[in-house]
Structures are given as C-alpha cells and as structure tokens.
Amino acid sequence: MRALGPGSVSSFLKIILDVVFAALWISLGAVGLALLAALLFSFNPDIFPAAVSADVAQVATRGPLFAGMLLVFGLSIGGVLVIVHSLRRIFVTLTAGDPFHPQNVRRLRLIGLVLAALELGRYAVWGLSPMLPWVKDVKPNFNLTAWFSVLVVFVLAEVFREGARLRREAELTI
C-alpha cells in the first residue's frame, strides 16, 4: 500500500483526522455550554427549582472555580483542535503527493508550539492545584515524553523546510 497520494495510507489517516476534528468541535461546544451553565448558576442559583437538593448551594459557591476548570479544559481541547487541524492540512498535501509543501513547515512549527503550550499549561494547573481545597496529593512530574515529542516535531519541521528548499532548487534546474 502506498504512503502518499489518493487511496493511500495518508488519505485514510486524513479521514480519521476529519472524524476526530468533528468530535473535538462537538466536545468544545459541550464544554462551552457547560461553562455558560456554570457561570449562570453561580451568579443566580435560583434558576433551578427548590426541589433540587441542598448540595446545590455548595455547588453554587464553587461555581466560579468549576467555570475556571471548564475554561482550562476548553483551552486544552482548543489546543488539540489546532494540532488536529494542522495535521489535517498536512495530510491534504500528503494525499496530493506533495509532502514538501512550504506551508507544512509552518504547520509543524505550530504543532510544536501548541504541544509545548499544552505541557506548560499542565504545569500551571498543577501549580494552582494546592489552592483548590478538594484536590489532594497532586504531584507534578516532568514528562520527558512530551518534551521529546515537541523536539521531534521541531526537527521534522526543519527536515520539511530542507525538503521544500531542495524541491525549489530542483524546479529551477533545467
């Protein structure tokens, strides 16, 4: 089976990325609605009927914290959405048989930056977790695999940049 072009492995992976992309948008919408509901409920707990149990009052006081957690989760989904979108665009060029498209370098660099930002965001959440009374025994760890992945993506971006440069030179050769 071929790796590039129509009907190849890259076109199959592009379809999978399209499905994941749609699922991420749906997830982001659900988190957005939950965030809106958490904010509405925290500012006006009387929205819900009195038949709801007394635990609702406790939840209402934690509404802004819950909304903050949903915001962080939504930002994480947004980061993954950017990565998947960039991968989709890269796989479009692979399916077209043009792996060294000049835009792929920019896309890979963006993927590397977003991966690094997601990892730094994870550290920020761990740094803030002692302020949350219900979070117990959170021990941050340095994820060597994540940082190795960031470096690999940046190296691949440079490989693609060099491939695009060589392709331009070959096009100029008579």
N, C-alpha and C positions, 0 to 999 in steps of 0.2 A: 504494500500500500504506500502511496506517495505521501510525502510530508507537506508539500506545497501544491497550490492550485486548486481548481474546483474538484469536488469529490474526494478530497484528501483528508488526512487526519486534522489538518488545520481548519478545514471547513466544518468538520464535526465538532471540534472544540469551540469554534465560533458560535455554533448553535447552542451548546451548553452554556457559554458565557451570556448569550442572549436571554436564556431562561433565568439564570442567576441574576442578571441585571433587572429583569422584571420583578423577580421576587424581592430584591433589595428595595426597589421603589415602593412596593406594597408594604414592606416592613417599615420603611421610613415614614410612609403615610400613617400607619398604625401607631408608631411612636409619636408622631406629631399630634394625632388625635388624643392619645393618652396624656401627652404633655398639656394640651389645651384643657382637658378634663381635670387634670390635677391642679392646674392653676385656677380654674373656675371654682373647683370645690374648696381649695384652700382659702380663697377670698370670700366665698359665700357658701358655708356649709349647709345653709337652709335650703339649698337647691334640692336636696334629697329629702324624702318624706321622713317623718318622725318614726316610722315603723322600722327604720334601719337601726341596728344595734348601737349601743353606747360606744363601741370600739371606733365608730366613725369619727367621734370627737377627737380621739387620739390621732387618727389618720389625718384629720384636718389640720392639726397643729404641725404635722410633719409634711404637709403638702408642698411647701416650697423646697424642702430637701428632696422629696420624691421627684418634683419637677426638675430639679437640678440633675438628679441621677438620670432621668429620662433624656435631658438635654445632652448629657455626656454620651449616653447610649446612642442617641440620634446622630451626634457628631461622629461617633465611631462608624456607624452604618454609612454615613455620608463619605467618610474616608474610604471605606471598602467599595462604595459605589464609584468613586473617582478611579480607583485601581481597576475595577472590572470594566469601566467604560474605556479606559486607556488600553486595556488588554483587548477589548473588542475591536478597537480601531487598529491595533497591531495585527490582529488575526484577519482583518479585512485585507490588509496589504499582503499577508502571507497567502491567503486564498487567491488573491490576484496574481500570485507568483512574483511579488516584488518585496522581498524581505528587507532590503536595504533602502527602503523609502526614507528620505531625510526626516520626516515627521516622527518616525519610530524612535529616533534618538531622544527627542523632546518628550515623547510619551514615556519612555523608560525612565528618564530622569524624574519625571513627575511621579511615577510609581515609587521610585526610591525615596523621594521626599515625603510622600504620603505614608509609606511604611515607617520611616523614621519618626514622623509626627505622631502616628498611632502608638508607637512604642513610648515616645516621650509622654504622650497623654496617659498611657497606662501608669507611668511613674508618678505623674501628677495626681492621679486618682489615689494611688497608694499613699502619697504624701498627705492627702486630705482625709484619708480614712480614719485616722485617730480622732478626728473631730466629730465623727458620727458615733453616737453612743451605742447603737445596736450592732456595729461592726466590731468583731472580736478577732484577735490573733491574725491580723493581716501582716504577712511578712513579705516585703518586696524582694524580688530576686532579679538579678541581671540576666536577661535572656540572650545568651550568646547566639542562639539560632536566629533570632530576629535581626540582630545587628549584622550577622553574617549574610543574611538574605538581602539586607539593604546594600551591603558592599557588592554582592554578586550582581544586583540589578544595575548599580552604577558602572561596574566593569562591563556588563553586557551593553549598556548604553554606549560606552566608548568603542566596543567592538562593532556595534552597528554604525557608529559615526565613521569609523575607519572603512567599513564596507561601503558606505554611501560615498565616501571620498574616492575610493578605488573605482567604483562604478562610474562616477562622473569623469574620472580620468580615462577610463576605457571608452566612454561615449565620445570623448574628444579625439581619440586615436583613429586615424584613417586606415 
